[in-house]
């Protein structure tokens, strides 16, 4: 039972996770280690401590109230995210399914597209 | 077996540590991000339990959608930089959490994990790895879809577009209703008539309010 095929295919995911953690951690460790050895100069200034945002000067504090209209997009995302759950088993069996399955999924997606058209029609997707 | 144990304990450290962070950290936004870490770790548990489909659902719905909603709610809240101040509900919350924990532990101890009855074992199979593409004939029979068992493997998709096609389409109608209802609730109200007449400046503040007003007719 050691490392059967099922877990072996998740080895890639495990490697990915290890690399994703190791790269930023090793960067910070290297920076810290260099400063210990004396290779990294240490000259802090006010400009260096500023928040960097695309070369623009950052205005305001860390928190500003976000436009409420973002929430519309969040709701649309959540609904269509749930739709993906139903697309997933259908997609894994797509080649062996018949035309009926394609039509059924078209109806399924079509009904949800009504919601998208509704949001579009009601100008929820525009910035007032 | 060793490999799975190592992964399990790693996931447990991440899940429990992040869950403690969610409760203890005062910065609400960081707490929300740690909640995402908890969701992803639980997805890892599902993978360990051979429940791949549930893992996909967990990552897509919880780590994707639910966390987006929570983070948006945090970002749209005023005075959120005050963090997570202690309040009067602390003692009731502790009592409620203790009750929930007691219920969960009772169920976990009371369940005969190694000797699930035959029927329940098969319904467990529906969420496991093979269910996406292959479901055993016994499980199909139990799900009331015995006729579907063809020579090739029958998966969730075959059930969705076969026996359960009507509920499947009803789900899309339900999602549509949820979408339209949520949008209708969230949409900014049109400005009241008298307010619009008195202050023209406030009307120019948001053209969307005027557009919404014309649609309300």
Interface residues (C-beta under 8 A of the other chain):
Chain A: X1 X2 X3 X6 X7 X10 X13 X14 X61 X62 X63 X65 X66 X68 X69 X70 X71 X72 X74 X75 X76 X77 X78 X79 X81 X82 X83 X84 X85 X86 X88 X89 X90 X92 X93 X94 X96 X97 X100 X101 X104 X105 X107 X108 X109 X111 X112 X114 X115 X118 X119 X122 X123 X124 X126 X127 X128
Chain B: X1 X2 X3 X4 X7 X47 X50 X53 X56 X57 X60 X61 X64 X65 X66 X68 X69 X72 X75 X76 X78 X80 X81 X129 X132 X133 X152 X155 X156 X157 X158 X160 X161 X165 X168 X169 X171 X172 X173 X175 X176 X178 X179 X180 X182 X183 X186 X187 X188 X206 X207 X208 X209 X211 X212 X215
